[in-house]
Amino acid sequence: MHTQLQFVSNTHTRTHRLLYAEHEGLDKMHDLYVKELRKQGRQEYGLEKRHFQRVWKALLLEGVTNHETSVSFEVEELKNRAKGFSICDICKYYQMLMLGTSDLARRATYQRRLNKHLAAVRDDREELARIQRLCIINKHHCGFFLDAADSAKFQIPTTTSTAKMMSQLWRIRQKLTCVQMFDARKSLYMFQTLPNVPTGGNLTATILTRMFNTGEFDECTDLYINIDGAGDNVCYTVLYMLVHILLCASAKKWKLRRIHLLRMKVGHTHNELDATFGVLSRHVYGKHARGDSRKNILSFAAFKGMCTGVYKDRLVLLEAIQQVYDYDTFLKNYRPRKADAGIKHHFAIDFEVRDAGVFVRSKAAIGAKTPWNDWVQMYPSLMDIRPHQPHAPDVCPPTLPNKHWDDFDTRVVPTLKKFYNGGMKHGISIPLDDKTEMMSILTDGPTEGAPPDWVDWSAPAGAQSDDDDDVVEDLISDSDDNDEYRPFLQLPKNPDGKRCRCGSDTHMTVNALACPMNPRYTVREPTVDDDEDNHVKVEDGGDVVDTSAVDTSASKKRPRQTADADADAADDVPVATATPAKKRRQRRKKGTSLKKNAEVEVLYEGKWWRARIKFKHRGKYAVIYHDENSCEEGGVTADRIREYVQ
């Protein structure tokens, strides 16, 4: 068996303790004992399990003496109670490599790589600790941990008895999500959800929405959120919910300007909030799940009283969430059509609201030694030609219906009714208030309430004015050119430096969504209604001019603008003006083709511009204008081109 020596120094004597690591019960220890005897060929001399248990208990009481050195040891058990936590793949990989080689040079190499990885993790924790200290001393910086406890730990009811009849009892699992603030007293906000409430990104976004009504962020300009890598947290629903919050805060003159989303490396996400859950678990179950210090928690009111007694003044709020907001539908038009598949590779994401929209930057670790990538405009998205207008701050998201609770009517209700009505002889004294509360839930089902109130965007005390806009600091650093990691919302480069016909090196064909020559970006043909609506045009001076007599047969609606053009100009539809008779030329007949490098004229914004044919693709022409001011992206259809006659 694996052992570990721990030396304890005293004033006069020195004692040594022999500690057994990873003790998982007498059954496994006896199996290991039998295997060792079989290897030595002495299995006939082995002890039975009951005699082995007696010898083991005597060893724990009396200790053991090494006959060669005459040194006595005290024996203690080390039991690993942290089961189910994810292990870092990088740490496990290098540890296996070190155990699988006998070459000292290779082992030293693997050890150096492991130490480098652990140094990066320490750098992340140091940066996170610096942010916590900053939030304590600066009222304009706020932050919190956001995590959920194991739903199997805090089930209702919890009993002191662990008899066999209790194994047939179907208990109600509650998901306990907690928010611990980065303040001096480590304030706690706890939220309970039953199995019928939908989980995922909608639940996380609803809890974040509830936090904005607590008044914690009224004076905040920078908000730090530390989460783990669960799918509930790392998803586009949560990211674009934060974008919407920044847009609403900017519209309502809040001081909030930046949100920092932080994530530790996988396998190294343990933080103070996990220790907070451990304190509650110890008060419920004791130091060991099979010990005699378990407590009877027979209702949700009793559980709330337990939390209040454990955390005392730290617990600010304990609230049950009965419904969540449907942020997936509410933010559907915010998201770009092409999603970033490598979102889980970004462990630090910064959102900042500016006049042009919301900008974002990211990096592969929280640590200060890891450089940031360039700022990128996230909303309005550069991938959408006509981005969706943001919802007004007063518009509340729709409510998501609750899901079906499996086994509630078939398993939970029958067994718990026997428990509370005395049909099960468990010998537990159930208070009348606890019995009344639980029987109402079992009879009427879970309470169907409303989601938390929408954010009250009325300007808090001390809100900023139009003249108090902070100057955006230039924190841009050189981006890390790595094939396995790329900046957030930026397309990867083509392999071997290949380029599309449009000249871009982020896609290869014109069928890509990011290509300006994509056939989907065709110009809509004008209709009769468009011509009738364009008879009246308002000049710059305010005079109304009737243009019904103007020949608008050659006019075309302005093509869709890209992100480089002014977004406001996309809604204006200019009207073509009449061309003098001596400058009119016959437009090219349909069916004829123009050769490469041919000199032509292109109709754009009601004027004819000189251009040169570059190539033809799928019935469209790529042209090069002689005048740079008339440049437009996308292919040109044949009905907008005519031959140039000198």
MONORKA-V458331 format. One record per backbone hydrogen bond with DSSP energy under -0.5 kcal/mol. CO is the residue of the C=O (numbers start at 1). NH is the residue of the N-H. E is the energy in kcal/mol with one decimal. If there is no record, write none. Layout:
BEGIN
co=(CO CO)
nh=(NH NH)
e=(E E)
END
This chain:
BEGIN
co=(2 4 6 7 8 13 15 16 17 17 18 19 19 20 22 25 26 27 28 29 30 31 32 33 34 35 36 37 37 38 42 43 48 49 50 51 52 53 54 55 56 57 58 59 64 65 66 66 71 72 73 74 76 77 78 78 79 81 88 89 90 91 92 93 94 95 96 98 102 103 104 105 106 107 108 109 110 111 112 113 114 115 116 117 118 119 120 121 122 123 124 125 126 127 128 129 130 131 132 133 134 137 138 140 140 142 143 144 145 147 150 150 151 153 156 158 163 163 164 165 166 168 169 171 172 173 174 175 175 176 177 178 179 179 180 181 187 188 188 189 190 191 192 193 194 196 200 201 202 203 204 205 206 207 208 209 210 211 211 215 217 221 221 222 223 224 225 225 226 227 230 230 233 235 236 237 238 239 240 241 242 243 244 245 246 247 248 249 250 253 257 258 259 259 260 260 261 262 265 271 271 272 273 274 275 276 277 278 279 280 281 282 284 288 295 296 297 297 299 300 301 302 303 304 305 306 307 308 311 312 314 314 317 319 319 320 324 325 326 327 329 331 331 333 337 339 340 342 343 345 347 348 349 350 351 352 357 358 358 359 360 361 362 363 363 367 369 376 376 377 379 381 383 392 394 398 400 404 405 407 407 408 411 412 413 414 415 416 417 418 418 418 423 424 428 429 431 432 433 434 435 436 437 438 439 440 441 447 455 460 465 466 473 479 480 482 485 487 494 495 500 504 505 509 512 515 518 519 524 527 528 529 530 532 535 537 537 539 543 543 545 545 547 550 552 562 566 567 568 569 572 580 580 581 589 592 595 598 598 599 600 601 602 602 604 606 607 607 609 610 610 611 612 613 615 617 620 621 621 622 622 623 624 626 627 628 636 637 638 640 641 642 643 644)
nh=(21 19 17 9 15 10 8 74 6 19 76 4 21 78 24 29 30 31 32 33 34 35 36 37 38 39 40 41 42 41 45 46 52 53 54 55 56 57 58 59 60 61 62 63 73 67 70 71 66 16 64 18 20 79 23 80 81 83 92 93 94 95 96 97 98 99 100 101 104 107 108 109 110 111 112 113 114 115 116 117 118 119 120 121 122 123 124 125 126 127 128 129 130 131 132 133 134 135 136 137 138 139 141 221 222 224 182 226 180 178 153 154 174 155 172 297 166 167 167 168 169 170 171 173 156 195 176 177 193 149 191 147 181 189 145 183 181 316 317 179 319 177 321 175 197 403 204 205 206 207 208 209 210 211 212 212 213 214 216 218 220 257 258 142 260 144 227 262 146 264 233 234 235 239 240 241 242 243 244 245 246 247 248 249 250 251 252 254 253 464 353 223 261 351 225 262 349 227 268 274 275 276 277 278 279 280 281 282 283 284 285 286 295 291 297 298 157 158 303 304 305 306 307 308 309 310 311 312 314 315 188 316 190 192 321 322 400 327 330 331 332 334 335 388 339 341 343 345 346 347 263 363 261 361 259 359 354 378 379 352 376 350 373 347 348 370 371 360 378 382 358 384 385 395 396 326 324 406 408 411 412 413 415 416 417 418 419 420 421 422 423 424 425 426 430 431 435 436 437 438 439 440 441 442 443 444 445 449 457 463 468 469 475 481 482 485 482 490 497 498 503 500 494 512 515 518 521 522 557 531 532 533 534 535 547 539 545 542 539 545 537 547 550 552 555 565 569 570 571 572 574 583 584 584 592 591 598 600 613 644 611 642 604 609 607 577 604 609 602 626 627 600 624 597 622 620 617 623 636 614 615 625 612 628 630 631 621 640 641 603 588 601 645 646)
e=(-0.9 -2.0 -1.7 -0.5 -1.2 -1.1 -1.4 -1.5 -1.7 -0.7 -1.6 -1.5 -0.6 -2.2 -0.7 -1.6 -2.6 -2.1 -2.3 -2.0 -2.4 -2.1 -1.9 -1.7 -2.1 -1.8 -1.3 -0.6 -2.7 -0.7 -1.6 -1.3 -2.7 -1.9 -1.5 -2.3 -2.2 -2.2 -2.2 -2.0 -1.8 -1.6 -2.9 -1.9 -3.3 -0.7 -2.3 -0.7 -2.7 -0.7 -2.0 -2.4 -2.0 -0.6 -2.3 -0.5 -0.9 -1.5 -2.3 -2.2 -2.2 -2.1 -2.0 -1.9 -2.1 -1.9 -1.5 -0.7 -0.5 -2.3 -2.1 -1.9 -2.6 -2.2 -2.1 -2.0 -2.3 -2.5 -2.1 -2.0 -2.5 -2.1 -1.7 -1.8 -2.3 -2.0 -1.8 -2.1 -2.4 -2.1 -2.3 -2.4 -2.0 -2.0 -1.9 -2.1 -2.1 -2.1 -1.3 -1.8 -1.8 -0.5 -1.4 -2.7 -1.9 -2.6 -2.8 -2.4 -1.6 -2.9 -1.6 -0.8 -0.5 -0.8 -3.2 -2.8 -1.0 -0.5 -1.3 -0.8 -1.4 -0.6 -0.7 -0.6 -2.3 -0.6 -0.6 -0.7 -1.5 -2.9 -2.7 -1.9 -0.5 -2.2 -2.7 -1.4 -2.3 -2.6 -1.2 -2.5 -2.5 -2.5 -3.0 -2.9 -1.9 -1.8 -1.7 -2.6 -1.9 -2.2 -2.1 -2.1 -2.1 -1.8 -1.1 -0.5 -1.3 -1.4 -0.5 -0.8 -0.7 -2.2 -2.0 -2.4 -3.6 -1.6 -0.6 -3.2 -2.1 -0.6 -1.2 -2.4 -1.3 -1.8 -2.5 -1.1 -1.9 -1.5 -2.1 -2.1 -2.1 -2.2 -2.4 -2.6 -2.3 -2.1 -1.9 -3.2 -1.0 -0.8 -1.9 -2.1 -0.6 -2.8 -2.9 -0.6 -2.5 -2.3 -2.2 -0.6 -1.1 -1.8 -2.0 -1.8 -1.8 -1.5 -2.4 -2.1 -1.6 -1.5 -2.9 -1.8 -1.9 -1.8 -0.7 -0.5 -0.6 -2.7 -1.7 -2.2 -2.1 -2.0 -2.3 -2.3 -2.0 -1.8 -2.5 -1.6 -2.2 -0.9 -2.8 -0.8 -3.1 -2.5 -0.5 -0.7 -2.5 -1.4 -1.7 -2.3 -1.0 -0.7 -1.0 -0.6 -0.6 -0.7 -0.7 -1.3 -1.3 -0.7 -2.5 -1.5 -3.2 -1.5 -2.1 -3.2 -3.6 -2.5 -2.0 -2.5 -2.7 -2.6 -1.9 -1.3 -1.3 -1.0 -0.5 -2.9 -0.6 -0.6 -2.8 -0.9 -0.5 -1.8 -0.5 -3.3 -0.6 -0.9 -1.3 -1.5 -2.7 -2.6 -1.5 -2.3 -2.1 -1.4 -1.6 -2.5 -2.1 -0.6 -1.2 -1.6 -0.5 -1.9 -0.7 -0.5 -2.1 -2.5 -2.2 -2.2 -2.3 -1.6 -1.4 -2.4 -1.9 -2.5 -1.7 -1.0 -1.1 -1.4 -1.2 -0.5 -1.3 -0.7 -1.2 -0.6 -0.8 -1.5 -1.1 -1.4 -1.6 -2.6 -2.7 -1.2 -1.2 -1.4 -2.0 -0.9 -0.5 -1.7 -2.1 -1.9 -1.1 -0.9 -4.2 -0.5 -2.6 -1.4 -2.6 -0.5 -2.1 -0.6 -1.1 -0.9 -1.0 -1.0 -0.5 -0.9 -1.1 -0.8 -0.6 -1.0 -0.5 -1.0 -1.3 -0.5 -1.4 -0.5 -2.0 -1.6 -2.4 -2.1 -0.6 -2.7 -1.3 -0.6 -3.0 -0.5 -2.7 -2.0 -0.5 -2.3 -2.4 -2.4 -2.9 -1.4 -2.8 -0.6 -2.4 -3.4 -1.0 -0.5 -1.8 -0.6 -1.3 -1.4 -2.5 -1.4 -1.5 -2.3 -0.8 -2.7 -0.5 -0.5)
END
